[in-house]
Amino acid sequence: DDSSLECSEHMRFCRGRNIMINFTNLVHRTEPIRYKMDVLQTGDIGGYCT
């Protein structure tokens, strides 16, 4: 199956199917991530599309 990611305006709510999110970089963060806009980096979201 293909992957999909749909988000509302301003990305407040998102719905995804068959996606991969890489959270391994968050282990090294020392500050709280709540309300941060730089939590995910380029390449941290992936999936399968035909």
VENMO-V951836 format. One record per residue. N is the residue number from 1. RES is the residue in three letters. SS is DSSP state (helix for helix, strand for strand, loop for the rest). NEAR is the number of other C-alpha atoms within 10 Angstrom. D_LAST is the distance of its C-alpha to the last C-alpha in Angstrom with 2 decimals. Layout:
n=N res=RES ss=SS near=NEAR d_last=D_LAST
n=N res=RES ss=SS near=NEAR d_last=D_LAST
This chain:
n=1 res=ASP ss=loop near=9 d_last=8.61
n=2 res=ASP ss=loop near=10 d_last=6.52
n=3 res=SER ss=loop near=14 d_last=9.01
n=4 res=SER ss=strand near=14 d_last=11.38
n=5 res=LEU ss=strand near=13 d_last=14.70
n=6 res=GLU ss=strand near=11 d_last=17.38
n=7 res=CYS ss=strand near=11 d_last=20.80
n=8 res=SER ss=loop near=9 d_last=24.15
n=9 res=GLU ss=helix near=8 d_last=26.27
n=10 res=HIS ss=helix near=7 d_last=27.28
n=11 res=MET ss=helix near=8 d_last=24.69
n=12 res=ARG ss=loop near=7 d_last=27.42
n=13 res=PHE ss=loop near=9 d_last=25.27
n=14 res=CYS ss=strand near=11 d_last=21.58
n=15 res=ARG ss=strand near=9 d_last=19.46
n=16 res=GLY ss=strand near=12 d_last=16.34
n=17 res=ARG ss=strand near=13 d_last=14.21
n=18 res=ASN ss=loop near=13 d_last=12.68
n=19 res=ILE ss=strand near=13 d_last=13.59
n=20 res=MET ss=strand near=13 d_last=15.79
n=21 res=ILE ss=strand near=11 d_last=18.90
n=22 res=ASN ss=loop near=12 d_last=21.16
n=23 res=PHE ss=loop near=12 d_last=24.79
n=24 res=THR ss=helix near=8 d_last=26.57
n=25 res=ASN ss=helix near=11 d_last=27.98
n=26 res=LEU ss=helix near=13 d_last=29.83
n=27 res=VAL ss=helix near=7 d_last=32.18
n=28 res=HIS ss=helix near=7 d_last=33.94
n=29 res=ARG ss=loop near=9 d_last=34.61
n=30 res=THR ss=loop near=7 d_last=38.24
n=31 res=GLU ss=loop near=8 d_last=38.36
n=32 res=PRO ss=loop near=8 d_last=37.18
n=33 res=ILE ss=loop near=11 d_last=33.67
n=34 res=ARG ss=loop near=7 d_last=34.49
n=35 res=TYR ss=loop near=7 d_last=34.08
n=36 res=LYS ss=loop near=9 d_last=32.56
n=37 res=MET ss=loop near=7 d_last=29.82
n=38 res=ASP ss=loop near=7 d_last=28.86
n=39 res=VAL ss=loop near=13 d_last=27.75
n=40 res=LEU ss=loop near=14 d_last=24.16
n=41 res=GLN ss=loop near=10 d_last=23.58
n=42 res=THR ss=loop near=6 d_last=20.89
n=43 res=GLY ss=loop near=8 d_last=18.23
n=44 res=ASP ss=loop near=13 d_last=19.48
n=45 res=ILE ss=strand near=13 d_last=16.51
n=46 res=GLY ss=strand near=15 d_last=13.14
n=47 res=GLY ss=strand near=15 d_last=10.20
n=48 res=TYR ss=loop near=12 d_last=6.80
n=49 res=CYS ss=loop near=9 d_last=3.78
n=50 res=THR ss=loop near=5 d_last=0.00
